[in-house]
Amino acid sequence: MRSQECFEKVGSKNGSWTAEEDKKLSNFILKNGQCCWKSVPKLAGLSRCSKSCRLRWKNYLRPDLKRGLLSEDEEKIVIDLHAKLGNRWSKIASHLPGRTDNKIKNHWNTHIKKKLMNIGIDPVTHNPLPPPTTDQPPKNQEPSSQVVDQNRDPEPSMQSTITQDKSMGASPFEDLQFPPNFIDYSEIMSVLYDDFSS
């Protein structure tokens, strides 16, 4: 069953808000206060759903919103609260007047998390990061995908590969019976090898 919110969206405008829409919503809320959000779009003369109006007011138009990056003091508060509350951004935002949960979450992900990692703190557990092991190459170096045996020819010839295969003894698959339409590629490969080696 659909929620009332879904029915309300039929005929509602989507996309970016215009300056005129922002002005209508701000004037209505400042004049009438935050009443029932379900009735706000119609009373304010907007073709938006109530959820869109509520989020626009809460995250962008409220006069008490602080713009710009979080201060160092605010970052310290966020770090302390995140250590206690985890990713509960709304609860963290309630301790920082004028900052929205979305603003704090975005600032955490783009700034604070990196700062913590750079000083050796795990941003999830708030514990020191383990020191890098000596097995791992430096961050700017690609790990080697092969171990090279110094005593071995780096690129054995086809003949040496065939000789090695034959020297290993009988194959456990020699007694297998293949269907009549089976193509034995080993014969084709030996013919091709003979052609290329001459």
C-alpha positions in Angstrom: 0.0 0.0 0.0 1.3 3.5 -0.8 1.8 6.1 1.8 0.0 9.4 1.8 3.4 11.0 0.9 3.5 9.1 -2.4 0.0 10.4 -3.4 0.9 13.9 -2.5 3.9 13.8 -4.9 1.7 13.3 -7.9 1.7 16.7 -9.7 4.5 18.0 -7.4 7.5 19.8 -8.9 10.9 18.1 -8.7 14.4 19.4 -9.1 16.2 22.5 -7.9 14.4 25.1 -5.9 14.1 28.5 -7.4 14.7 31.7 -5.5 11.0 32.5 -5.7 10.1 29.2 -4.1 12.6 29.7 -1.4 11.2 33.1 -0.7 7.6 31.8 -0.6 8.5 29.0 1.8 10.6 31.3 4.1 8.0 34.0 4.2 5.3 31.5 5.1 7.3 29.8 7.9 8.5 33.1 9.3 5.0 34.5 9.3 3.1 31.3 10.5 5.7 29.2 12.2 6.3 25.5 11.5 2.8 24.1 11.4 1.7 20.8 10.0 4.2 20.2 7.1 1.5 18.3 5.2 -0.4 21.6 4.7 2.6 23.9 4.1 3.0 23.4 0.4 -0.6 24.3 -0.4 -0.8 27.2 2.1 2.5 28.6 0.9 1.5 28.4 -2.7 4.1 25.8 -3.7 3.9 22.8 -6.0 6.2 20.8 -3.8 5.6 17.8 -1.5 5.6 18.4 2.2 8.8 16.4 2.7 10.6 18.5 0.2 9.4 21.7 1.9 10.4 20.4 5.4 13.9 19.4 4.2 14.5 22.6 2.3 13.6 24.6 5.4 15.6 22.4 7.8 18.8 22.1 5.7 18.9 25.4 3.8 16.5 28.2 4.7 16.4 28.3 8.5 17.8 31.7 9.6 19.8 30.1 12.5 21.9 27.9 10.1 25.6 28.3 10.2 27.3 28.4 6.8 30.8 27.2 5.9 33.2 24.7 7.4 33.1 23.6 11.0 35.5 25.4 13.3 38.2 23.5 15.2 36.2 23.6 18.4 33.2 22.1 16.5 35.4 19.4 15.0 36.6 18.4 18.5 33.0 18.2 19.7 32.1 16.0 16.7 35.1 13.7 17.3 34.2 13.3 21.0 30.6 12.7 20.3 31.3 10.3 17.4 33.5 8.2 19.7 30.5 7.9 22.0 27.6 7.8 19.6 29.0 6.5 16.3 27.3 7.7 13.1 24.2 9.1 14.8 24.5 12.4 13.0 21.2 13.8 14.3 22.2 13.3 17.9 25.6 14.8 17.2 23.9 17.8 15.5 21.7 18.4 18.5 24.9 19.4 20.4 26.0 21.9 17.7 23.4 24.6 17.3 23.0 25.8 13.7 24.6 22.7 12.1 22.5 20.1 10.4 23.0 16.4 10.6 23.8 16.3 6.9 26.4 19.0 7.1 28.1 17.3 10.0 28.1 13.9 8.2 29.5 15.4 5.0 32.2 17.3 7.0 33.1 14.1 8.8 33.5 12.1 5.6 35.4 14.8 3.7 37.6 16.4 6.4 37.7 14.9 9.9 38.1 11.3 8.8 41.2 12.1 6.8 42.7 14.2 9.6 42.3 11.3 12.0 43.8 8.8 9.7 46.8 11.2 9.0 47.6 11.3 12.7 47.2 7.5 13.1 43.7 7.3 14.6 41.1 4.8 13.3 38.0 7.0 12.5 35.6 4.1 13.3 37.0 2.9 16.6 39.0 6.0 17.6 41.9 3.8 18.6 45.4 4.1 17.3 45.9 2.5 13.9 48.3 -0.5 13.9 51.7 0.2 12.5 52.2 -0.8 8.9 53.7 -4.2 8.5 57.0 -4.7 6.7 55.4 -7.2 4.3 53.4 -4.4 2.7 55.0 -2.2 0.1 54.8 1.6 0.6 51.5 3.2 -0.5 53.0 4.6 -3.7 54.5 1.3 -4.8 52.6 -1.5 -6.5 52.8 -4.9 -4.9 54.7 -7.5 -6.9 52.3 -10.1 -8.4 55.0 -12.7 -8.9 57.8 -14.3 -6.9 60.8 -14.7 -9.1 63.1 -17.8 -8.7 66.6 -16.6 -9.3 67.8 -20.1 -10.4 65.0 -20.5 -13.0 65.0 -19.3 -16.6 62.5 -16.4 -16.6 60.9 -17.5 -19.8 61.3 -21.2 -20.5 61.1 -22.3 -24.1 58.2 -24.3 -25.3 60.6 -27.3 -25.7 61.7 -27.2 -22.1 58.1 -27.0 -20.9 57.2 -30.1 -23.0 60.2 -31.9 -21.7 59.3 -31.1 -18.1 55.8 -32.3 -18.6 56.9 -35.7 -20.0 59.5 -36.1 -17.3 56.8 -36.0 -14.6 55.7 -39.6 -15.3 52.4 -41.1 -16.3 49.3 -38.9 -16.2 46.5 -40.1 -13.9 44.1 -39.2 -16.7 45.6 -41.6 -19.4 42.7 -44.1 -19.0 40.0 -41.6 -19.6 37.7 -42.3 -22.6 36.8 -39.2 -24.7 33.6 -38.8 -26.8 34.1 -39.5 -30.6 33.7 -35.7 -31.4 36.5 -34.7 -29.0 39.3 -32.7 -30.5 42.8 -33.5 -29.1 44.4 -30.1 -29.0 47.8 -31.6 -27.9 48.2 -33.0 -31.4 47.3 -29.7 -33.0 49.7 -27.8 -30.7 52.6 -30.2 -31.5 51.9 -29.6 -35.3 51.8 -25.9 -34.7 55.0 -26.0 -32.6 56.8 -28.0 -35.4 55.7 -25.4 -37.9 57.0 -22.4 -35.8 60.2 -24.1 -34.8 61.3 -24.8 -38.4 
